[in-house]
Amino acid sequence: MTRRYALVTGASRGIGAAIARRLADEGYDLTLAARRESPLDEVAGELAAGGAIVQAVTGDLSSEEEVRRVADAHLERFPLLHLLVLSAGMSFAGEVADFPLRRLDRMVAVNLRAPVVLVQACLPALRRAAAEDPARGARVVALASLSGVVAEPSLGLYGATKAALISLCEAVTVEESAHGVSATAVSPGFVDTDMGAWAADRIEPSSMLEAADIAELVVSLTRLSARAVVPNLVVARAGEQVWRA
Ligand SMILES: NC(=O)c1ccc[n+]([C@@H]2O[C@H](COP(=O)([O-])OP(=O)(O)OC[C@H]3O[C@@H](n4cnc5c(N)ncnc54)[C@H](OP(=O)(O)O)[C@@H]3O)[C@@H](O)[C@H]2O)c1
Protein backbone atom coordinates (compact mmCIF):
# COMPACT_ATOMS: atom_id res chain seq x y z
CA MET A 1 0.00 0.00 0.00
CA THR A 2 1.22 3.53 -0.78
CA ARG A 3 2.27 5.39 2.35
CA ARG A 4 0.40 8.59 3.11
CA TYR A 5 1.95 11.72 4.58
CA ALA A 6 0.50 14.66 6.52
CA LEU A 7 1.81 17.90 8.02
CA VAL A 8 -0.20 19.23 10.97
CA THR A 9 0.40 22.67 12.50
CA GLY A 10 -0.81 23.46 16.01
CA ALA A 11 -0.30 19.77 16.76
CA SER A 12 0.86 20.06 20.38
CA ARG A 13 -2.63 20.38 21.90
CA GLY A 14 -6.31 20.97 21.25
CA ILE A 15 -7.76 20.33 17.80
CA GLY A 16 -4.40 19.87 16.05
CA ALA A 17 -3.31 17.17 18.53
CA ALA A 18 -6.66 15.38 18.15
CA ILE A 19 -6.27 15.41 14.36
CA ALA A 20 -2.68 14.15 14.62
CA ARG A 21 -3.83 11.25 16.83
CA ARG A 22 -6.55 10.23 14.36
CA LEU A 23 -4.18 10.48 11.40
CA ALA A 24 -1.65 8.31 13.23
CA ASP A 25 -4.46 5.74 13.75
CA GLU A 26 -5.03 5.87 9.98
CA GLY A 27 -1.37 5.06 9.33
CA TYR A 28 -0.14 8.48 8.15
CA ASP A 29 3.51 9.42 8.50
CA LEU A 30 3.44 12.80 10.19
CA THR A 31 5.24 16.08 10.60
CA LEU A 32 3.89 17.86 13.68
CA ALA A 33 4.53 21.55 14.32
CA ALA A 34 4.00 24.04 17.15
CA ARG A 35 6.02 26.75 18.92
CA ARG A 36 6.92 25.06 22.20
CA GLU A 37 9.11 21.98 22.15
CA SER A 38 8.07 20.07 25.23
CA PRO A 39 4.27 19.65 24.66
CA LEU A 40 4.95 18.93 20.98
CA ASP A 41 7.54 16.27 21.82
CA GLU A 42 5.04 14.73 24.22
CA VAL A 43 2.43 14.26 21.47
CA ALA A 44 5.07 13.08 18.98
CA GLY A 45 6.45 10.61 21.55
CA GLU A 46 2.97 9.25 22.28
CA LEU A 47 2.27 8.68 18.57
CA ALA A 48 5.71 7.17 17.93
CA ALA A 49 5.16 4.79 20.87
CA GLY A 50 1.95 3.69 19.12
CA GLY A 51 3.95 2.85 15.98
CA ALA A 52 3.63 6.05 13.92
CA ILE A 53 6.52 7.55 11.97
CA VAL A 54 6.52 11.12 13.21
CA GLN A 55 8.82 14.12 13.34
CA ALA A 56 8.28 17.18 15.55
CA VAL A 57 9.34 20.61 14.28
CA THR A 58 9.15 23.75 16.38
CA GLY A 59 8.59 27.18 14.85
CA ASP A 60 6.71 30.38 15.52
CA LEU A 61 4.38 30.77 12.57
CA SER A 62 4.27 34.55 12.97
CA SER A 63 7.76 34.46 11.39
CA GLU A 64 7.88 33.72 7.65
CA GLU A 65 11.33 32.21 8.02
CA GLU A 66 10.09 29.76 10.65
CA VAL A 67 7.01 28.88 8.59
CA ARG A 68 9.32 27.96 5.69
CA ARG A 69 11.51 25.94 8.04
CA VAL A 70 8.47 23.87 9.10
CA ALA A 71 7.50 23.18 5.47
CA ASP A 72 11.12 22.39 4.49
CA ALA A 73 11.43 19.93 7.39
CA HIS A 74 8.48 17.94 6.02
CA LEU A 75 9.75 18.04 2.45
CA GLU A 76 13.26 16.97 3.47
CA ARG A 77 12.03 14.00 5.52
CA PHE A 78 9.08 12.76 3.44
CA PRO A 79 8.66 12.42 -0.33
CA LEU A 80 5.04 13.59 -0.64
CA LEU A 81 2.25 15.42 1.16
CA HIS A 82 -1.31 14.06 0.96
CA LEU A 83 -2.78 16.26 3.69
CA LEU A 84 -1.78 19.70 4.97
CA VAL A 85 -3.67 20.56 8.18
CA LEU A 86 -3.52 24.22 9.19
CA SER A 87 -4.65 24.15 12.81
CA ALA A 88 -2.27 26.61 14.48
CA GLY A 89 -4.16 29.78 15.21
CA MET A 90 -4.54 32.52 17.78
CA SER A 91 -7.25 34.86 18.92
CA PHE A 92 -7.49 38.20 20.67
CA ALA A 93 -10.90 39.40 21.79
CA GLY A 94 -11.99 43.01 21.54
CA GLU A 95 -14.43 45.28 19.76
CA VAL A 96 -13.55 46.72 16.37
CA ALA A 97 -13.89 50.31 17.65
CA ASP A 98 -10.66 50.31 19.63
CA PHE A 99 -8.92 47.07 18.67
CA PRO A 100 -5.12 47.41 18.97
CA LEU A 101 -3.64 47.14 15.48
CA ARG A 102 -0.54 45.29 16.72
CA ARG A 103 -2.84 42.49 17.86
CA LEU A 104 -4.57 42.49 14.48
CA ASP A 105 -1.18 42.24 12.73
CA ARG A 106 -0.23 39.26 14.88
CA MET A 107 -3.51 37.45 14.17
CA VAL A 108 -3.15 38.13 10.44
CA ALA A 109 0.43 36.78 10.54
CA VAL A 110 -0.50 33.49 12.28
CA ASN A 111 -4.06 32.92 11.02
CA LEU A 112 -3.68 34.01 7.38
CA ARG A 113 -0.14 34.81 6.26
CA ALA A 114 1.38 31.58 7.65
CA PRO A 115 -1.28 29.43 5.92
CA VAL A 116 -0.58 31.23 2.62
CA VAL A 117 3.18 30.61 2.95
CA LEU A 118 2.61 26.96 3.93
CA VAL A 119 0.26 26.37 1.00
CA GLN A 120 2.75 27.97 -1.40
CA ALA A 121 5.65 25.92 -0.03
CA CYS A 122 3.69 22.65 0.07
CA LEU A 123 1.75 22.81 -3.22
CA PRO A 124 4.42 21.04 -5.30
CA ALA A 125 4.41 18.06 -2.88
CA LEU A 126 0.57 18.09 -2.71
CA ARG A 127 0.38 18.13 -6.52
CA ARG A 128 2.83 15.21 -6.75
CA ALA A 129 0.78 13.23 -4.22
CA ALA A 130 -2.41 13.94 -6.20
CA ALA A 131 -0.71 12.91 -9.47
CA GLU A 132 0.36 9.59 -7.90
CA ASP A 133 -3.15 8.91 -6.57
CA PRO A 134 -5.58 10.80 -8.86
CA ALA A 135 -8.64 8.98 -7.50
CA ARG A 136 -8.05 10.33 -3.99
CA GLY A 137 -6.07 13.48 -4.68
CA ALA A 138 -4.54 15.60 -1.93
CA ARG A 139 -6.12 18.04 0.49
CA VAL A 140 -5.54 21.14 2.55
CA VAL A 141 -7.70 21.46 5.67
CA ALA A 142 -7.67 24.79 7.52
CA LEU A 143 -9.20 25.42 10.94
CA ALA A 144 -11.32 28.54 10.46
CA SER A 145 -14.20 29.38 12.82
CA LEU A 146 -17.95 29.89 12.94
CA SER A 147 -17.04 33.50 13.75
CA GLY A 148 -15.52 33.68 10.25
CA VAL A 149 -18.94 32.78 8.80
CA VAL A 150 -21.14 34.94 11.06
CA ALA A 151 -19.72 37.85 13.05
CA GLU A 152 -19.54 37.22 16.80
CA PRO A 153 -19.47 40.15 19.27
CA SER A 154 -15.90 40.78 20.54
CA LEU A 155 -14.48 38.28 18.07
CA GLY A 156 -15.01 40.40 14.95
CA LEU A 157 -11.38 40.80 13.89
CA TYR A 158 -10.42 37.24 14.81
CA GLY A 159 -13.45 36.28 12.68
CA ALA A 160 -12.20 38.51 9.86
CA THR A 161 -8.90 36.57 9.74
CA LYS A 162 -10.90 33.32 9.65
CA ALA A 163 -13.21 34.64 6.90
CA ALA A 164 -10.06 35.34 4.89
CA LEU A 165 -8.85 31.79 5.58
CA ILE A 166 -12.19 30.41 4.30
CA SER A 167 -11.69 32.49 1.17
CA LEU A 168 -8.09 31.22 0.81
CA CYS A 169 -9.43 27.63 0.86
CA GLU A 170 -11.92 28.45 -1.90
CA ALA A 171 -9.15 30.04 -3.96
CA VAL A 172 -6.93 26.95 -3.60
CA THR A 173 -9.85 24.75 -4.66
CA VAL A 174 -10.77 26.78 -7.75
CA GLU A 175 -7.14 27.03 -8.83
CA GLU A 176 -5.93 23.51 -7.99
CA SER A 177 -8.80 21.02 -7.77
CA ALA A 178 -8.84 20.21 -11.48
CA HIS A 179 -5.37 18.78 -10.75
CA GLY A 180 -6.48 16.90 -7.65
CA VAL A 181 -5.67 19.32 -4.80
CA SER A 182 -8.61 20.86 -2.96
CA ALA A 183 -8.97 22.76 0.30
CA THR A 184 -11.58 22.70 3.04
CA ALA A 185 -12.13 25.23 5.80
CA VAL A 186 -13.54 23.73 9.00
CA SER A 187 -15.56 26.33 10.89
CA PRO A 188 -16.54 25.22 14.39
CA GLY A 189 -18.25 27.02 17.21
CA PHE A 190 -16.50 26.90 20.59
CA VAL A 191 -14.41 23.77 21.08
CA ASP A 192 -13.39 22.54 24.53
CA THR A 193 -9.64 23.33 24.29
CA ASP A 194 -7.26 25.88 25.82
CA MET A 195 -8.48 28.42 23.26
CA GLY A 196 -12.14 27.69 24.01
CA ALA A 197 -11.44 28.22 27.72
CA TRP A 198 -11.66 31.98 27.02
CA ALA A 199 -15.46 31.57 26.87
CA ALA A 200 -15.78 29.13 29.78
CA ASP A 201 -17.37 31.74 32.08
CA ARG A 202 -20.32 32.02 29.62
CA ILE A 203 -20.41 28.61 27.96
CA GLU A 204 -20.09 25.37 29.91
CA PRO A 205 -17.05 23.48 28.52
CA SER A 206 -19.25 20.35 28.58
CA SER A 207 -21.55 22.02 26.01
CA MET A 208 -18.66 22.96 23.71
CA LEU A 209 -17.67 20.85 20.73
CA GLU A 210 -15.11 18.11 21.26
CA ALA A 211 -11.77 18.22 19.45
CA ALA A 212 -12.25 14.52 18.66
CA ASP A 213 -15.37 15.32 16.57
CA ILE A 214 -13.42 17.84 14.49
CA ALA A 215 -10.67 15.24 14.00
CA GLU A 216 -13.26 12.70 12.85
CA LEU A 217 -14.50 15.12 10.19
CA VAL A 218 -10.96 15.72 8.95
CA VAL A 219 -10.35 11.99 8.59
CA SER A 220 -13.69 11.68 6.73
CA LEU A 221 -12.53 14.31 4.24
CA THR A 222 -9.43 12.25 3.47
CA ARG A 223 -11.65 9.31 2.50
CA LEU A 224 -13.56 11.22 -0.19
CA SER A 225 -12.64 10.89 -3.82
CA ALA A 226 -10.85 13.78 -5.49
CA ARG A 227 -14.09 14.53 -7.36
CA ALA A 228 -15.71 15.74 -4.13
CA VAL A 229 -14.61 19.16 -2.93
CA VAL A 230 -15.91 20.55 0.35
CA PRO A 231 -15.39 24.31 0.60
CA ASN A 232 -16.42 24.86 4.20
CA LEU A 233 -17.62 22.57 6.96
CA VAL A 234 -19.58 24.51 9.59
CA VAL A 235 -19.83 22.66 12.90
CA ALA A 236 -22.26 24.15 15.42
CA ARG A 237 -22.87 23.34 19.06
CA ALA A 238 -26.11 21.60 20.02
CA GLY A 239 -28.78 23.98 21.28
CA GLU A 240 -30.95 26.81 20.03
CA GLN A 241 -28.24 29.14 18.71
CA VAL A 242 -26.98 27.27 15.67
CA TRP A 243 -25.30 30.35 14.13
CA ARG A 244 -23.61 31.57 17.33
CA ALA A 245 -20.10 30.36 18.16
N1 LIG B 1 -11.13 26.24 20.47
C1 LIG B 1 -12.10 26.88 19.85
O1 LIG B 1 -13.11 27.26 20.45
C2 LIG B 1 -11.99 27.12 18.35
C3 LIG B 1 -13.18 27.41 17.66
C4 LIG B 1 -13.11 27.64 16.29
C5 LIG B 1 -11.91 27.59 15.64
N2 LIG B 1 -10.76 27.32 16.34
C6 LIG B 1 -9.50 27.31 15.58
O2 LIG B 1 -8.98 25.99 15.62
C7 LIG B 1 -7.55 26.02 15.61
C8 LIG B 1 -7.02 25.21 16.77
O3 LIG B 1 -7.53 25.76 17.98
P1 LIG B 1 -7.36 25.04 19.38
O4 LIG B 1 -8.60 25.27 20.14
O5 LIG B 1 -6.83 23.68 19.19
O6 LIG B 1 -6.23 25.98 20.01
P2 LIG B 1 -5.20 25.70 21.20
O7 LIG B 1 -5.67 24.60 22.06
O8 LIG B 1 -4.92 27.04 21.78
O9 LIG B 1 -3.90 25.17 20.41
C9 LIG B 1 -3.25 26.02 19.50
C10 LIG B 1 -2.14 25.27 18.83
O10 LIG B 1 -1.47 26.17 17.92
C11 LIG B 1 -0.11 26.36 18.30
N3 LIG B 1 0.25 27.76 18.06
C12 LIG B 1 -0.34 28.85 18.58
N4 LIG B 1 0.29 29.96 18.17
C13 LIG B 1 1.30 29.56 17.35
C14 LIG B 1 2.31 30.23 16.63
N5 LIG B 1 2.44 31.56 16.64
N6 LIG B 1 3.18 29.49 15.89
C15 LIG B 1 3.08 28.14 15.88
N7 LIG B 1 2.15 27.45 16.53
C16 LIG B 1 1.27 28.15 17.27
C17 LIG B 1 -0.08 25.97 19.80
O11 LIG B 1 1.16 25.52 20.28
P3 LIG B 1 2.24 26.52 20.95
O12 LIG B 1 1.46 27.43 21.84
O13 LIG B 1 3.27 25.70 21.61
O14 LIG B 1 2.77 27.19 19.75
C18 LIG B 1 -1.07 24.81 19.82
O15 LIG B 1 -0.46 23.63 19.32
C19 LIG B 1 -7.16 27.50 15.67
O16 LIG B 1 -6.84 27.94 14.37
C20 LIG B 1 -8.41 28.19 16.17
O17 LIG B 1 -8.48 29.51 15.74
C21 LIG B 1 -10.77 27.07 17.68
The ligand as a Gaussian input file, in Angstrom:
#p B3LYP/6-31G(d) Opt

LIG

0 1
 N      -11.133000      26.236000      20.473000
 C      -12.097000      26.880000      19.846000
 O      -13.106000      27.263000      20.446000
 C      -11.991000      27.122000      18.352000
 C      -13.176000      27.407000      17.661000
 C      -13.108000      27.635000      16.285000
 C      -11.905000      27.585000      15.639000
 N      -10.758000      27.321000      16.337000
 C       -9.498000      27.313000      15.583000
 O       -8.980000      25.992000      15.620000
 C       -7.554000      26.025000      15.608000
 C       -7.018000      25.214000      16.768000
 O       -7.535000      25.763000      17.979000
 P       -7.356000      25.043000      19.379000
 O       -8.595000      25.273000      20.136000
 O       -6.826000      23.680000      19.190000
 O       -6.228000      25.984000      20.015000
 P       -5.197000      25.696000      21.201000
 O       -5.673000      24.598000      22.064000
 O       -4.916000      27.041000      21.777000
 O       -3.904000      25.167000      20.411000
 C       -3.255000      26.019000      19.498000
 C       -2.136000      25.271000      18.830000
 O       -1.467000      26.170000      17.917000
 C       -0.113000      26.365000      18.299000
 N        0.252000      27.755000      18.055000
 C       -0.343000      28.853000      18.583000
 N        0.291000      29.964000      18.166000
 C        1.300000      29.557000      17.350000
 C        2.306000      30.229000      16.626000
 N        2.441000      31.564000      16.640000
 N        3.182000      29.491000      15.892000
 C        3.082000      28.142000      15.878000
 N        2.152000      27.450000      16.533000
 C        1.267000      28.151000      17.267000
 C       -0.084000      25.970000      19.801000
 O        1.164000      25.517000      20.283000
 P        2.235000      26.518000      20.949000
 O        1.462000      27.433000      21.842000
 O        3.274000      25.704000      21.608000
 O        2.774000      27.190000      19.746000
 C       -1.067000      24.810000      19.816000
 O       -0.457000      23.632000      19.322000
 C       -7.155000      27.503000      15.671000
 O       -6.844000      27.935000      14.374000
 C       -8.411000      28.191000      16.171000
 O       -8.477000      29.514000      15.740000
 C      -10.775000      27.072000      17.678000

